């Protein structure tokens, strides 16, 4: 079968059959389209629900979606028996459509586009042009133009539109290198009309006109694009376009010969013969003045043989800072500044020999070069001798890659960007980058997206911190974790969609499950950069990274980390510090660790995708057991100290991964703290999960405990009918496993219900049965004595009530339970201090009061 979505949806059977299997119903096309744009990936039920109904799903949304999936399978089966069942597969938490790459025009486009880009970077312009032309020819119109779009298809449409434009730009660039400028002029005039704000196309048109001998028209083309940018965005053309304009103005004959493929990093030789090969400075660079000043100061003052390293997590803006510093250091390095990307293709770093060769070529060496690393290094040192020159070495992967490249000459320095601190290099000064502060992040969003600049002063005010969109911009910045790369992805979304406001984008990014995918625009893929950063770690580190995602989303210490990883304290410390070194975790001065928010999302995704179920279950179970030990060892107050939100989160995680016994034990350990702090929502959530875990583990005693606890909660919330059902169910469960203690506790709960209803005889009978089954020294017996004292009070027998509250006090003292002892003392004090009128309310349980009925 063949699937086409680059235009209207078209699904055809075997070649030449002419039979269409395209769904006619729009909702079916929506589901199939969402699966196709993420072919090979699991698309969650929630994502598909959002795609179908956005913010207003019907009550039967999940059932309806299942019907749609079934219909799609049947329709695909009609084309080829079993095709639907084998191809459209259920995978938690949703569905995945598994196709061969050649079956889908989208995957063919992406493969051709990527191959064309590699050919362009390698200088094979004929191959690059041919491949990009084939990629572009696959397009028949906008992505799924006959299908309604929700969040997933919207994001895919933006990404693929950018990729299509990028393919067109790269094909034109390759054709220019092949000398096809005359043939390109008419096409470029049309393209610049279609994309009036894309400066690269205007640059290609100017270059084609100049090479065709039409210098005046090339200059006029620059004037037209400048006028558009000033009027539309109130900005001047970028440095690359201005530089090209100046060269055309001067009639530079160098433009008539081949140049480097990427105009943003062109090597030119100035009139004084100094080599300069730097990317253009980023006009939106912001928020790094302190770090920038430090880098510049170190480059200016560091001793000979010293290199300056800019280190930080993926996407934090290391390259932007290094490039900005190199531009600002021009006077300190009058003999030139050379830039080399040491990993031009993701996952394939240059060898030292390749890097040395590129440096020498950038420096202007045009003759034959040696092949051995030692000889190439000697050639570089010979070139650098007596010069004051800066080497900018971007995306360094390791110290071993760097060592042969570092200059030792007196006036030369190396500025490198690297994720890890290069600790084994003897003379290195490191500047570590963290994500941007909130206001700087908002400023970057505004600068890159152009938000607030299109219309005028009113828009600027609206996007200021106190403006109507200012809060939304700050929220978007927070959802991006203030990471510059993610901020640029978000800004690109706003720039590409003028009808979106910052509030629209904030709403799209709030769903953590799809946030990383929502930040992908064209070739700017935040998730891909983070994945590559994770892939650079060792296999053990990658597994630790995944498992630590089971921890609550908060700073954590070594204890919880050791539990999740199944390691001792020393080994866990080594593993966690290794992740800090790899920039996959952050550490603070208090000895705590945490994920960057986007790295945590990635870790959660990788855990679900790559960690075996039994491994994740065991890790979640160990974590729940560790927290249960902590709470049990410190008593009810430990729950509040640790944080009920954290503890219930750990319980949810253990339950979600099927660690039933551990989840039940943690739920049990929380019982005292939940009741003593009257934490009703947490109580309901924790013990509902605990009840389900007990039933799945077939633990009848645990089921009885959870039912009785939920009955206590319902009683406190005055849901009397519900609490009676829960207590009766708890009693049945306890009888079923011969748990006399828990059976007695459930009966005491029913006594409280009967007392509320005034059914004193029934309460007395239940109490006698309960007292007969409860141990003498137990909190449950305290509860029975308490209920008996209340029954005596209701019957007007203060002597019996006093005797039973006295027994409560003595039992609580023996149990060393200060909370229960204080309750018993309060009750005795009221009996002796108020001998006349009865109080309007009675404390029926510690901290729980019941109003007396009016006489």
TASUL-V960705 format. One line per field, one symbol per residue. phi: phi as a letter, one per 30 degrees, with the letter a starting at -180 (. if undefined). psi: psi as a letter, one per 20 degrees, with the letter a starting at -180 (. if undefined). burial: 1 if it has 9 or more other ideal C-beta (glycine too) atoms within 8 Angstrom, else 0. Layout:
phi->???
psi->???
burial->???
This chain:
phi->.bcbbdkddbbbdeeidicccddddddddddddddddbeicdcdedddddddbhcbdddceddddddddddddddddddaeiddddcccdbecabbccbdeddbddddedddddddddddddicdddddddddddddddcldehdcbeccedddddddddddddddddddddddddddicddddedddddddddbdcddddddddeddddddicddddddddedddddddddbhbdededddddedddedidddddcdcddcddbddbcdddicdbbbdddddceaibddddddddddddcddeiccccccldeidjddeddddddddceddbdckbccbddbdceibdddedddddddddddjdcddbdcdedddddddddddeiccbccccchdcaddddedcddcdeccbccccaddddddddcbcccccceddeddddddeddddidicdckddddddcdecddcddddddeedddihdeddddddddddddbeddcedddedddddddcddddccbhddbdddddddddddddddddddeddddddedaebcdeddddddibdddddddddddddddicbcbcddicbaddedddeddddddddcdeeddddddddddddddddddddcieddddddjdddddddddddddciddddddddeeddedddddchddddeddddddddddddddhcddddddddddddedddddicdddddddddddddddddchcdddddddddedeedddediddddddddddddddccddcaeddedddedddddddddicddddddddddddddddddhcddddddddddddddcdbdcddddbbddbeiccbddddd
psi->qpppimbqpppqbqpihjppkpphphhhhgggghhgilpiqpoqggghghhgjcjmqrhkggggghgggghggghhhhhppigghhgoqpppkcqpooqqhiiphghgghgggghhghhghijnhgggggghghghiipjaqplijpqpbgghgghggghgghghgggghgggghghjkkhhhiggghhgghhhmijohhhhghgggggghjjmgghghhhghghgggggggikqqqrhghhggghhghikoihiirprqhoiilppqorhjjpponqqqqoijpqjkgghghggggghhiqrqjpqppoqrrpjikgggggggghhijghimijrppppoimhppjmqqrhggghghghghijoiaqqrhqgghhghhghghhpjqnqppooqlphrhhhhgiipqiqgjqqpoqpqgqpmhipgmpopopprqqqghhghhgggghijpiihhbghggghirhjrhighhghgggghjkkpgghhhgghhgghinhiqrhhggghhihohhjgghijpocioogggghghhhhirrgghhgggghiiiqqmrqqahghghggikrrgghhgggghhhghjkiqqqrijjqqqqqghhgggggghghhipqghghggghghgggghgggghhiahhhghghohggghggggggghjjmghggggggghigghhghjlmgghggggigghggggghilnhghggghggghggghghjkmhgghgggghhggggghhjknhghghghhhghggghghijmhghggghhggghiiqqhnqhhhggghghhghggghjjnhggggghhghgghghghiknhghghghhgghhhhhimiepqqiqqohrojpqppqqq.
burial->111111111111000000001010000111111111111001111111111110000000100110011011111110110011001110000111101000111111111110111111100010111111111101100011001001111111111111111111111111111100100110111011001101101111111111110010011011001101110110101101110110110000001000001010111000000111110010001011001101110110010001111111111111111111111010011001111101100000110110111111111010001000101110111011001011111111100011111110101111111111110010011110101101011111111111111000001111110010110111111111111111111111111100000100110110100111111111010111111111001000111111111110000111111111100010111011111101111101000111110111111111100010001111111111111101100001011101010111111111101011111111111111111110110111111111111110101111111111111111110001001101111110111010111111111111111110000100110110111011000101111111111111110001011101111110110010101111111111011000000000011111000001000
